[in-house]
Amino acid sequence: GIDASGINIATGGELSVLELAAAVGRGLGVEPRLEFAPPRAGELQRSALDPGKAGQVLGWQPRHRFEEGLEALIAWFREAA
């Protein structure tokens, strides 16, 4: 059978925590308040998930940019509230 463990549903792009905070702030129309702390032991400095296995096993491909998905998520939360 096909090993379906460890399948990443992702865009394959890299996004920093600061870029994520800025994007969420823009989506919500607020300026994020950020607090910086020393790195924790074992903390990753960079990470980008490869969706290649999702394409091979599931036939899945990303259809939206991160920003579009974030906008849809924010709209969904606002409607659900």
C-alpha positions in Angstrom: 0.0 0.0 0.0 0.8 3.7 -0.1 2.4 5.2 3.0 0.2 8.3 3.5 1.9 9.4 6.8 3.6 12.7 6.8 1.7 14.4 4.0 2.1 18.2 4.0 -0.8 20.3 2.9 1.2 23.5 2.2 2.2 25.9 -0.5 5.9 25.0 -0.3 6.7 28.6 0.3 8.6 30.0 3.3 7.0 32.6 5.6 8.7 34.2 8.6 6.8 34.6 11.9 7.1 38.4 11.4 5.6 38.1 7.9 2.8 36.0 9.3 2.1 38.5 12.0 2.0 41.4 9.5 -0.3 39.4 7.2 -2.7 38.6 10.0 -2.6 42.3 11.2 -3.4 43.5 7.6 -6.2 41.0 7.3 -7.8 42.1 10.6 -7.0 45.8 10.1 -4.9 46.1 13.2 -1.2 46.7 14.0 0.1 43.6 15.7 1.9 44.0 19.1 4.9 41.9 19.0 7.1 40.7 21.9 10.5 39.3 21.2 12.0 36.7 23.5 15.2 34.7 23.3 15.0 31.6 21.1 14.0 28.4 22.9 16.2 25.3 22.9 15.6 23.3 19.7 13.5 26.1 18.0 13.6 26.0 14.2 15.1 29.1 12.6 13.5 28.3 9.2 10.9 25.9 7.8 9.1 25.3 4.5 6.8 22.3 3.9 7.0 20.4 0.7 3.6 19.5 -0.7 5.0 17.1 -3.3 3.9 13.9 -1.5 0.3 15.3 -1.3 0.4 15.7 -5.1 1.7 12.1 -5.6 -0.5 10.3 -3.1 -3.7 12.5 -3.1 -3.5 14.3 -6.4 -3.7 17.5 -4.3 -2.1 20.8 -5.5 -2.2 24.2 -3.7 -4.8 26.4 -5.5 -4.5 29.6 -3.4 -1.8 31.9 -2.3 -1.3 32.1 1.5 -2.8 35.6 1.6 -6.0 34.5 -0.2 -6.4 31.6 2.2 -5.8 33.8 5.2 -8.4 36.3 3.9 -10.9 33.4 3.5 -10.2 32.1 7.0 -10.7 35.5 8.6 -14.0 36.0 6.7 -15.1 32.5 7.9 -14.3 33.3 11.5 -16.1 36.7 11.3 -19.2 35.0 9.9 -19.1 32.2 12.6 -18.7 34.7 15.5 
